Amino acid sequence: MEQYMPFIWIGFAVVMAVCEALTTQLVSIWFVFGGIAAAISTVFTPSIPIQSAVFLIVSLLCLIITRPLVKKFKKKSRIINTNADRLVGQSGVVTMDIQDCDTVGQVKVNGEVWSALSKDAPIPKGSKIKVLSIEGVKLIVAKL
């Protein structure tokens, strides 16, 4: 078994490299370096526990060293509003009565008709409303 360990470690490093190539978020690159270091350690010792320790230590060191660099260069994710999000804060008109907090009515905002719920009180047809938020495909509105 000991004579095959260099190939096992190299094979593991190759598998981790392929996994890394298939992803875009640096999830297994540390294991590639750990596997290579463990393969090199087979030249110096036939002990599998020592090779495993080398693998773990090198992988952990690579993680500790590169993680801050990755965070520094990684773009901060921004929330990108969808087309429907543009309606939040807009005003509109009730086209079908909203009876209570559980009854769905209809409102017209920016020329589009939407299903709507009222957060607080019934809103009669023809009343002006303001869009507070969106839940699913319904606008949450309040009377102006």
Sequence and secondary structure as in RCSB ss.txt:
>XXXX:A:sequence
MEQYMPFIWIGFAVVMAVCEALTTQLVSIWFVFGGIAAAISTVFTPSIPIQSAVFLIVSLLCLIITRPLVKKFKK
KSRIINTNADRLVGQSGVVTMDIQDCDTVGQVKVNGEVWSALSKDAPIPKGSKIKVLSIEGVKLIVAKL
>XXXX:A:secstr
 GGGHHHHHHHHHHHHHHHHHH SS SSHHHHHHHHHHHHHHHH   HHHHHHHHHHHHHHHHHHHHHHHHHHS 
       TGGGGTT EEEEEE B STTS EEEEETTEEEEEEESSS B TT EEEEEEEETTEEEEEE 
